[in-house]
Amino acid sequence: MFKNKINKQSIKKLYLKSNQIRRDTLKMVYHAQSGHLGGAFSSAEMVVSLYYDLMNIIPHQPDWELRDRFILSKGHACPILYTTLADKGYFKKEECNSFRCLGSILQGHPDINKCPGLDATTGSLGAGLSIGVGMALASKYLKRSNYIYVIIGDGECQEGQIWEAAMSASKYQLDNLIVFLDYNKIQVDGFVDEVMPIEPINDKWRAFNWDVQEIDGHNIQEILSSVYKAWDSDIKKPHMIVAHTIKGKGVSFMENKPRWHSGAPNEKEFLEAMKELEDNI
């Protein structure tokens, strides 16, 4: 049904936008000398695909009741969300220079009471998916046709609350809930498999009675197709899209390095990273 919506030109624009948002994010974290780049970069294509193609939103009407909702459950990756919201016009881009400053609307984790365009306050890992379940349930109750999108982390899947939410979503047949697992395989303390293995992750979600797809989380065509498939499905299950990604994607010295879960680059690293991202264009 949605095949014809995917064309090379639109995909090219989304890749270019992903690159721009990565550069904007790098500048913001470098300016603040604080933040989480690795998990922000690994989720870039997913966030961009949602905000520039998939979600039904009106940036100049951020409180529109019938809008789709987005929850970044792994709230520490908020730099990629902030730069996207700024680029979409939810607030002035100059605000990005105040990231993590006292009194800023752009705190180190998303705060719905401060930042325009946010649908949830997140940062306590595991809670974002539960919020998404509540929103999806409310939309069902109100007979609305909007979707609730959530991005969770792989390390976050070690939290018990994730699985409590998974059970609830299945019980209430929340087919309006679409969740991406940003599976970059690294968390704050190291590699996920070494800290606390989560495999077999696909089988686990299926055991909780979710519809599960597996994709390359940096392949925009696969991202779009997976969501279109979820839209087109007639099964009454919540949707899990396991997206294999690379921590620090786009900057060679950051890729797949636990060191870049958090922390800001120095001047030399910043200039090198910017050059790589610009060369990628």
C-alpha positions as CSV (number, residue, x, y, z in Angstrom):
1,M,0.0,0.0,0.0
2,F,2.8,2.4,0.9
3,K,5.4,1.2,-1.7
4,N,5.0,4.2,-3.9
5,K,5.7,6.6,-1.1
6,I,9.3,5.6,-1.1
7,N,11.4,7.2,-3.8
8,K,15.2,7.8,-4.2
9,Q,14.8,11.6,-4.1
10,S,12.9,11.7,-0.8
11,I,15.4,9.1,0.7
12,K,18.3,11.2,-0.4
13,K,16.8,14.3,1.3
14,L,16.4,12.3,4.5
15,Y,20.0,11.2,4.5
16,L,21.2,14.8,3.9
17,K,19.0,15.9,6.7
18,S,20.4,13.2,9.0
19,N,23.9,14.4,8.3
20,Q,22.9,18.0,9.0
21,I,21.2,17.1,12.3
22,R,24.3,15.2,13.3
23,R,26.5,18.2,12.6
24,D,24.1,20.5,14.5
25,T,24.1,18.0,17.4
26,L,27.9,17.8,17.4
27,K,28.1,21.7,17.5
28,M,25.7,21.8,20.4
29,V,27.5,19.2,22.6
30,Y,30.9,20.7,21.8
31,H,29.6,24.2,22.8
32,A,28.3,22.8,26.0
33,Q,31.3,20.5,26.6
34,S,28.8,18.0,27.9
35,G,26.3,15.5,26.5
36,H,25.8,12.1,24.9
37,L,26.8,11.9,21.3
38,G,27.1,8.1,20.8
39,G,23.5,7.2,21.3
40,A,22.3,10.4,19.7
41,F,24.2,9.6,16.5
42,S,23.0,6.0,16.5
43,S,19.4,7.1,16.4
44,A,19.7,10.0,13.9
45,E,18.1,8.3,10.9
46,M,15.2,7.0,13.0
47,V,14.5,10.5,14.5
48,V,14.8,12.2,11.2
49,S,12.6,9.7,9.4
50,L,9.9,10.2,12.1
51,Y,10.0,14.0,12.1
52,Y,10.5,14.7,8.4
53,D,8.4,11.9,6.9
54,L,6.4,9.6,9.1
55,M,4.8,11.6,11.9
56,N,1.6,13.6,11.6
57,I,2.6,16.8,13.4
58,I,2.2,20.6,13.1
59,P,5.2,22.3,14.6
60,H,3.4,25.7,14.9
61,Q,0.6,23.9,16.8
62,P,2.7,21.8,19.2
63,D,-0.4,21.0,21.4
64,W,-2.6,19.8,18.5
65,E,-4.6,17.1,20.1
66,L,-4.7,14.7,17.1
67,R,-0.9,14.7,16.5
68,D,1.3,11.7,16.6
69,R,3.4,11.5,19.8
70,F,7.1,10.8,20.1
71,I,8.9,9.7,23.2
72,L,12.7,9.4,23.5
73,S,12.7,6.9,26.3
74,K,16.6,6.9,26.3
75,G,16.4,10.5,27.4
76,H,20.2,11.0,27.6
77,A,20.2,11.0,23.7
78,C,18.2,14.2,23.7
79,P,20.8,16.3,21.8
80,I,19.5,14.7,18.5
81,L,15.9,15.4,19.5
82,Y,16.7,19.0,20.5
83,T,18.4,19.9,17.2
84,T,15.6,18.2,15.3
85,L,12.9,20.2,17.1
86,A,14.9,23.4,16.5
87,D,15.2,22.6,12.9
88,K,11.5,21.9,12.6
89,G,10.7,25.3,14.2
90,Y,9.5,24.4,17.6
91,F,11.9,27.0,19.1
92,K,14.7,29.2,17.8
93,K,17.9,27.5,16.9
94,E,19.9,30.0,19.0
95,E,18.5,28.1,22.1
96,C,20.8,25.2,21.2
97,N,23.7,27.3,22.5
98,S,22.2,27.1,26.0
99,F,22.1,23.3,26.1
100,R,22.7,22.0,29.7
101,C,23.0,25.6,31.0
102,L,21.2,26.6,34.2
103,G,17.7,27.7,33.4
104,S,17.9,26.6,29.8
105,I,14.9,25.0,28.1
106,L,17.3,22.3,26.9
107,Q,18.2,20.3,29.9
108,G,20.5,17.2,30.0
109,H,17.4,15.1,29.8
110,P,14.1,16.1,28.1
111,D,11.8,18.1,30.4
112,I,8.2,18.6,29.0
113,N,7.7,21.6,31.3
114,K,10.6,23.5,29.7
115,C,11.1,22.5,26.1
116,P,8.4,23.2,23.4
117,G,7.6,20.2,21.2
118,L,8.3,17.4,23.8
119,D,5.6,14.9,24.5
120,A,7.2,13.4,27.7
121,T,9.8,14.0,30.3
122,T,12.3,11.1,30.2
123,G,15.6,10.1,31.5
124,S,14.7,7.6,34.2
125,L,15.4,4.5,32.0
126,G,12.4,2.3,31.3
127,A,9.8,4.9,32.1
128,G,9.4,6.2,28.5
129,L,7.9,3.0,27.2
130,S,5.3,3.0,30.1
131,I,4.4,6.6,29.2
132,G,3.9,5.5,25.6
133,V,1.7,2.6,26.6
134,G,-0.5,5.1,28.6
135,M,-0.7,7.5,25.6
136,A,-1.6,4.6,23.2
137,L,-4.3,3.4,25.6
138,A,-5.7,6.9,25.9
139,S,-5.8,7.3,22.1
140,K,-7.7,4.0,21.8
141,Y,-10.2,5.1,24.5
142,L,-10.8,8.4,22.7
143,K,-11.1,6.6,19.4
144,R,-8.3,8.6,17.8
145,S,-6.3,7.3,14.8
146,N,-2.9,8.8,15.8
147,Y,0.2,6.8,16.5
148,I,2.6,6.8,19.5
149,Y,6.3,6.3,18.6
150,V,8.9,5.4,21.2
151,I,12.7,4.9,20.9
152,I,14.2,2.7,23.6
153,G,17.8,1.7,24.2
154,D,19.3,-1.7,24.3
155,G,20.8,-1.2,27.8
156,E,17.4,0.1,28.8
157,C,16.0,-3.3,28.0
158,Q,17.8,-4.5,31.2
159,E,15.2,-2.5,33.2
160,G,12.2,-4.4,34.6
161,Q,9.8,-1.6,33.8
162,I,10.4,-2.2,30.1
163,W,8.9,-5.7,30.4
164,E,6.0,-4.6,32.6
165,A,5.1,-2.0,29.9
166,A,5.5,-4.7,27.2
167,M,3.0,-7.0,29.0
168,S,0.5,-4.1,29.3
169,A,0.8,-3.1,25.6
170,S,0.1,-6.7,24.6
171,K,-2.8,-7.1,26.9
172,Y,-4.5,-4.0,25.6
173,Q,-3.7,-4.8,21.9
174,L,-2.0,-1.5,21.3
175,D,-1.5,-1.7,17.6
176,N,-1.1,2.1,17.6
177,L,2.2,1.8,19.5
178,I,5.3,1.6,17.3
179,V,8.6,1.2,19.2
180,F,12.2,1.3,17.9
181,L,14.9,-0.5,19.8
182,D,18.2,1.4,19.1
183,Y,20.4,-1.6,19.2
184,N,23.8,-0.1,19.1
185,K,25.1,-2.8,21.6
186,I,26.9,-0.3,23.9
187,Q,25.8,1.2,27.2
188,V,27.4,3.5,29.8
189,D,29.5,0.7,31.4
190,G,30.6,-1.0,28.2
191,F,29.3,-3.5,25.7
192,V,25.7,-4.7,26.5
193,D,26.6,-8.4,26.0
194,E,29.3,-8.0,28.7
195,V,27.3,-5.9,31.2
196,M,24.0,-7.8,31.0
197,P,23.1,-9.8,27.8
198,I,19.7,-9.2,26.4
199,E,19.7,-11.8,23.6
200,P,17.6,-13.4,22.2
201,I,15.9,-10.0,22.0
202,N,13.6,-10.7,19.1
203,D,12.3,-13.9,20.7
204,K,11.7,-12.1,23.9
205,W,9.5,-9.4,22.4
206,R,7.6,-12.1,20.4
207,A,7.1,-14.0,23.7
208,F,5.5,-10.9,25.1
209,N,3.1,-11.1,22.1
210,W,4.5,-8.2,20.1
211,D,4.8,-7.9,16.3
212,V,8.6,-7.8,15.7
213,Q,10.6,-6.6,12.7
214,E,14.4,-6.4,12.4
215,I,16.1,-3.7,10.3
216,D,19.3,-1.8,9.7
217,G,18.6,1.3,11.8
218,H,20.7,3.5,9.5
219,N,19.0,2.4,6.3
220,I,16.2,4.9,5.7
221,Q,14.3,2.8,3.2
222,E,14.2,0.0,5.8
223,I,13.0,2.4,8.5
224,L,10.2,3.8,6.4
225,S,9.2,0.3,5.1
226,S,9.0,-1.1,8.7
227,V,6.7,1.7,9.8
228,Y,4.5,1.4,6.7
229,K,4.3,-2.3,7.3
230,A,3.1,-1.6,10.9
231,W,0.5,0.8,9.6
232,D,-0.7,-1.7,7.1
233,S,-0.9,-4.6,9.6
234,D,-4.3,-5.9,10.7
235,I,-3.0,-7.8,13.7
236,K,-3.9,-6.3,17.0
237,K,-0.4,-6.2,18.5
238,P,2.0,-3.5,19.5
239,H,4.9,-3.2,17.1
240,M,8.6,-3.6,17.9
241,I,11.2,-2.6,15.3
242,V,14.6,-3.9,16.4
243,A,17.0,-1.5,14.6
244,H,20.7,-2.6,14.5
245,T,22.8,0.6,14.7
246,I,26.3,1.8,15.4
247,K,27.1,3.9,18.4
248,G,28.6,7.2,17.3
249,K,27.6,6.6,13.6
250,G,29.1,9.0,11.1
251,V,32.4,9.8,12.9
252,S,35.0,7.0,12.5
253,F,36.8,7.5,15.8
254,M,33.5,7.5,17.7
255,E,31.9,4.5,16.1
256,N,31.4,1.4,18.3
257,K,33.5,3.0,21.1
258,P,32.0,2.8,24.7
259,R,34.1,5.9,25.4
260,W,31.6,8.0,23.3
261,H,28.5,7.0,25.2
262,S,28.9,10.4,26.8
263,G,31.4,13.2,26.8
264,A,32.2,16.1,24.5
265,P,35.1,16.3,22.0
266,N,38.0,18.6,22.4
267,E,38.8,21.1,19.7
268,K,40.9,18.8,17.6
269,E,38.3,16.0,17.8
270,F,35.5,18.4,17.0
271,L,37.2,19.7,13.9
272,E,38.0,16.1,12.7
273,A,34.4,15.0,13.4
274,M,33.0,18.0,11.5
275,K,35.2,17.3,8.5
276,E,34.1,13.7,8.3
277,L,30.5,14.6,8.5
278,E,30.9,17.3,5.8
279,D,32.8,14.9,3.6
280,N,30.0,12.4,4.0
281,I,27.7,14.8,2.2
